[in-house]
């Protein structure tokens, strides 16, 4: 599987994308001003929504999302 993570109008390729049952996980590597860092995402899918956590060296944040078409607003 492949995919992209969109951040600030930029598509970043995901690494290690896995879907097992209703569990989703992947990693992205970001570079800002010659410094790079990795973000790990883990989420649970429930119908058209997902809820999970993203983790970096700076800590963990919770997130939620809803299935939709890129570029369309809900």
Protein Blocks (a to p, Z undefined) as FASTA:
>chain_A
ZZdddeehiacddehiacehjaccddddddeehiacddddddddehjaccdddddfkbcc
ddddddddehiaZZ
